[in-house]
Amino acid sequence: MTAVFARTVFHEALARLGDPHLLRELAYVGGRWVAGRGGSSFPVTDPASAATLAHVAALDGDQTAQAVDAAAEAFPAWRDRLPQERAAILRKWHALMLEAREDLALLMTLEQGKPLAESRGEIDYAASFIEWYAEEGKRLNAESVTSHLPDAEMIVRREALGVVGIVTPWNFPSAMITRKAAAALAAGCTVVAHPSSETPLSALALAELGERAGLPAGVFNVVTGDAATIVGRMNADPRVRAMSFTGSTEIGRRIAAESAPTMKRLVMELGGHAPLIVFADADIDRAADIAVNAKFATSGQDCLAANRIYVERPALAAFTRAFEARIAALKVGPGLEPGSEIGPLMHERAIAKVEEQVADAVKRGAKLLAGGKRHKAGPLFYEPTLLVDVPDDALIMREETFGPVAAVTAFDGEAEVVARANDTEYGLVAYVVTENGARQMRLSRALEYGMVAINRVKITGGPIPFGGWKQSGLGREGSRHGMEAFTELKYLCIDTAA
């Protein structure tokens, strides 16, 4: 096994790692652990304490090209393996992730800030995609086409696309890697991944486990460093046949523009601005529980977070009381503190955005019922906040929040709330709470969102096609559809005349 990069332990919690080899500070290229040119590196810090966790290699454009070289060189052999052989390696990777669950969760909490219980849940979630695609890769079946020509046999099959570029965000640093990479690898593609520079340790730990699982050199590469340099180089390289990105709509547009000259396949999971619609016939306690879970998971730093909560007017007062009581009970603190439910936000920019949205909403007439300021736990902590009577022209009703702030407003009719919910450039997920079965079906069709959750919050996982409409993205991740962008259709026409 490759030796661990010499380092100094900056954060005492790192001593809790059962397997210190999972803490990596070098990038992973072509089966080797690689330093930045001239020793170039960047710090990774704990958002809860600002303590330094590691100094991670910052690779440059030429080193990014070397990662693409390695992936391109490894592609033919990986593509030509039997899918059962690829599946065996992926299943081993999955098993190793579960064995290392506590260490992986610890690293995630330290670099991302989310409560340790949420980190454990994400590791399970991330591993599930590897397991799913280990099996799904065996089912890239050819299809027979009924011939329209005499003496001809026609077959259509899917074949691996080539090198796939993956760009992942900081809010789900393991799951966003595996959801993309497992699909590409199962299809027979090779991968060059660029994790967020705020949370690269989770991706590098996955590379370590992938190496132990038997992923051949060059099949899975992790390139750390400046996003503009690394992603720009991948966008421009014609050997990178697809780019899979999770992040803001603004950056997604930039990647699409830079990738256009090389006609790449694009899979993009972009911004969300989810409505949560509560009708008067709903069970109020159930609705309040759904609202808390849909709004405050990952401290609100989730593209699936309920940004706009619409409550039918007869139920508004009762819902607000129940929701406020649950918000007041949320425990704020560092992710490693037992019982913590709301951790720090990722950086000062996130805090500033939340503060701006809250101030704007109050200025426009919203009532602040809970929270509304930074929490005493530290500079990047923000109190769970409840705003009611929020007007539709407030910033928080028009822009993604990414913080622990709930905005509640009333509505008076079904047609009205559907129009208001759809009045956004985003279309990732919508939540509906109602006991009326006919209304459930009407709203599932009327809401312009790629995913609709009825009377529940948790809807994602390996078997489902995750993705949005409009400016919320392109393509789907998860399910059999998650492999489509990483394959090409090939049509075969065989003359069968005697």
Secondary structure, 3 states (H helix, E strand, C coil): CCCCCCCCCCCHHHHHCCCHHHCCCCEEECCEEECCHHHCEEEEECCCCCCEEEEEECCCHHHHHHHHHHHHHHHHHHHHCCHHHHHHHHHHHHHHHHHCHHHHHHHHHHHHCCCHHHHHHHHHHHHHHHHHHHHHHHHCCCEEECCCCCCEEEEEEEEECCEEEEECCCCCCCHHHHHHHHHHHHHCCEEEEECCCCCHHHHHHHHHHHHHHCCCCCCEEECCCCHHHHHHHHHHCCCEEEEEEECCHHHHHHHHHHHHHHCCEEEEECCCCEEEEECCCCCHHHHHHHHHHHHHHHHHCCCCCEEEEEEEHHHHHHHHHHHHHHHHCCCECCCCCCCCCECCCCCHHHHHHHHHHHHHHHHCCCEEEECCCECCCCCCCECCEEEECCCCCCHHHCCCCCCCEEEEEEECCHHHHHHHHHCCCEECEEEEECCCHHHHHHHHHHCCCCEEEECCCCCCCCCCCECCEECCEECCECCHHHHHHHEEEEEEEEECCC
